Amino acid sequence: MFDVNNVSLVIADIDGTICDDNKKISDRTIDVIKRLKAHGVGFGLASGRNTSDLNKFADVWGLDGGFEVLIGLNGSELYDGFTGKNELFNTLTKEQIKEIVLMMEPLDLNPNLIIDQDHHLVKRIDERVKASLKRINRDIKVAHDISDFWKEDALKIMFRCPVERMPEVKKWVLSHPNPLYNGFQTDPGNYEFAPGNIDKGYAFKVFCDRHHVDSNTVMYFGDMMNDVPMFKACGLGVAMKNASEEALSACDDVTELTNNEDGFAYYIEKHILEPRGW
């Protein structure tokens, strides 16, 4: 059984977990993270975003000492807060990208290939792409031909779709298994792919082995299919009340409140901070 009195590290997903549906983090949640760190409990993030973008939150949130660990690109990237080094474990090869794009083509979704941190390639400019352009400063180009997607290796590829089509997308991917890639839903309207041996748990295990961290003393909070490997790798996997079916089925516990109700902060306060008088 997980001992909350022995927790050494808390890691969390961002969207749908510590941020609300508008991608905003509350002052209460930031305060909880600061209180954990002030009492010697490390804090990290695990996300589909790259670690460069994740690291910026340390200054935005005012976290002294920054993050102990950052897992980016759903496990393809690791930032080690103890050494200050960033590692890219794997990228999608041209062969893998071709397999994914052709497999997904019958669904007529809009692939978004993230070539590097600043360059994206899409099939067409739609409302979701326009919304992304408003949020992030990226160079987004439109492919002239479908073969443009597999001209070079890339960090990852994702397919945004209407929420009501997600069951169809998941069923389609499951019916087309391939050892070359690993697919997972990352938010209600987004499905992403990584190299076949990569997931968030992969990078986490590398970090733990390197620093002799006992994974049984680590708590993880998440809400989606791509968080399941972390639930299995950590001592306590906590799904948000608003989590997907896959996450709820794989977790050890569930928050009493959703991400829009500071569910993460409430859980940490109730189970770690308040019992210790922190």
C-alpha angles and dihedrals in degrees: 000000000000114000110215088193089065099047111138102174138021119200125184142183115236116217112058091007119056092003126061125238090277089058091249125137118215127233087240092059093047089050091052091052091049091050091052092051093045089059096048100265110131123225132207143163132232116194148142087250120094120263093244090064092041093053091059090069091070091070094037091053094038097239112173110223093013123235126336091213139002124194111196138182090025092296103326092103134047129190112195109208092195095057099024090229127136123209132192107204101185144350131206109266123222089253092053093046091051091051091050097045095047091045091052096040096093089062091061094221125152110258115212111200114197102208094177137333093290106030129071131175121205136179094230141349107257134161093276092053090048090051090051091051089057092052102041135032103233136144103243118187130185118234116241091204133013090246089066087079094067101042093103142011117271143190097246145323128227137184120211117203141164110284091240090060096053095093088054091049094049092047090050094051092046089053090054105052117178129173089218094073144028118214131194142161110252101180135358092280105026134081120186139188133213133176112291097257096043131096136132091273091058094062091041092057091050090053094047094048092049095052099029091244113171103231089206088071093055127095122203129195123197145142110203147061092266089060094062095088089055092050088056095044098048132069092242125020114194120192121202117247087245093052127131123261092257093053094046091050094052103040131096096220141006129223117246092227134044129246088264090058099049090260093164094050093046092051094049092046093049099043105031117011104040097043089055096042092244 
